[in-house]
Amino acid sequence: MAGSTAVLAAILLVDLAAFGLAIGAVQSRPSARLEIDERKEWTYCAYRPDAATALGGVALALLLVGQAVAAFASRCFCCGAALRPGGARACALVLFLSSWVTFIIAEACLLAGLVQSAYHTGYRKVFFQNPPDCATVRRGTFVAGAAFALFTCVLTSAYYYCFSKARVNFHRREATIGMTPL
């Protein structure tokens, strides 16, 4: 169980770091204000520099690393040695599927927040005629990513624990035909 403890610790560490960075991305979302140029001809949105894009990107990558570590260490649940039949194996299967669902949702939310954050801070500059609508990233985008990153952390850790429990000391018996002399 020593090897699985190190893997479990790595999964927890990486996934909790991803959760923390996603929370940081929520706190550092870009904000905008309307400004008028020196000649008083143009109205434009001035966005303050944000760290949400960088924090969300690192959170996205760390969440991917945590899921990859769990998948590699458990050989994606379906490959490798047989698991002991029983509750631990059934629980591991349910947690495996659930962790992948929450992982995909978390990655989608973080990616959506990244795209929105990068778009609003990089490309909206000068507008003519009507005052512009200074759109920013919604708070819920990164919050949902952070929440599902935490769910992924819990489910992946529980999955790997149940997988390790089902893997311990199980050897499949080979069917043999006794050929002993009478």
Buried (B, 14 or more C-beta within 10 A) or exposed (E): EEEBEEBBEBBBBBBBBBBBBBBBBBEBBBEBEEEEEEEEEBBBBEBEEBBBBBBBBBBBBBBBBBBEBBBEBBEEBEEEEEBBEEEBBEBBBEBBEBBBBBBEBBBBBBBBBBBBBBEBBEEBEEBEEEEBEBEBBEEEBBBBBBBBBBBBBBBBBBBBBBBBBBBEEBEEEEEEEEEEEE
